[in-house]
């Protein structure tokens, strides 16, 4: 799977035929949706996914580690951090398994670092879910999604499980928010469409991006709906970004007092508590400078961008600015919109 949408998809009629006879596309990988797996397999995967999610909710690092594949335990630091940072966000939430996919990569060659692609046609629908996981070792896997709801912000806990004898062990953990300021990804998608119709290109483009970040389980998963969303976002691309946006193609904005700011990333992003929608800006900085000066520089960068796009001020609650310079940690500031002159 290629998230840009360049991956060639199987025709829907052919996909339905393949699903009907129990065969999936791909020479080395196959996918089974939860609608087509046995009740015993579904129960086993669901139980393991819920146990891991419950351990994460409780902040029980030891239990999560015990559920992790042995060969991955030695590099557990990032998972431990994710468990500790996610646990407080799930307090009071109810956990529920929403989707499970079995991904059979047992025919892959050991040491193959290429992307393992899985296409999962959905029963009774003209749509599919695609997985593209680089460097997957030969085995049988499952991808399980657990929704955490009931608290101030809905959350998603996704696990990549790997078959280990008669049990399933965690081979990957992915968590992220499902709502921002009380709204889910579909709400932001609808809002983006409305602003696109009103020719408010920048706002539409940013809200499409927020919708995608809330709806996508993780970066190696794509769906027919997400492909459609990303296509709409591309159609709403501001003319200034026609050459792309990144370190090699920054958006140059001139400040009121003369300095130029080279923005490399611009996005909408919900705050950690889910109560604010922030505008997040990254720009190239020349090097480390004194904190007071760096803070003033970040404010000037935010002001320059907002002066060029005044329609964004009423929509966003705050601005996160990151000054990125080679060899230094980014200098970050978090300001309310009212604090930007």
Secondary structure as UniProt FT lines:
FT   TURN            3..6
FT   HELIX           12..20
FT   TURN            21..22
FT   STRAND          30..33
FT   HELIX           34..36
FT   HELIX           39..57
FT   TURN            58..59
FT   HELIX           61..66
FT   HELIX           70..73
FT   TURN            74..75
FT   HELIX           77..87
FT   HELIX           88..90
FT   TURN            91..92
FT   STRAND          94..104
FT   TURN            106..107
FT   TURN            110..111
FT   STRAND          115..121
FT   TURN            123..124
FT   STRAND          128..134
FT   STRAND          140..149
FT   STRAND          155..164
FT   TURN            165..166
FT   STRAND          167..177
FT   STRAND          179..180
FT   TURN            181..182
FT   STRAND          183..184
FT   HELIX           185..197
FT   TURN            198..199
FT   HELIX           201..215
FT   TURN            219..220
FT   STRAND          221..223
FT   HELIX           224..235
FT   HELIX           239..241
FT   TURN            242..243
FT   TURN            247..248
FT   STRAND          251..254
FT   TURN            256..257
FT   STRAND          260..270
FT   TURN            272..273
FT   STRAND          277..284
FT   HELIX           291..308
FT   HELIX           310..312
FT   TURN            313..315
FT   STRAND          318..324
FT   TURN            326..327
FT   STRAND          331..336
FT   HELIX           337..339
//
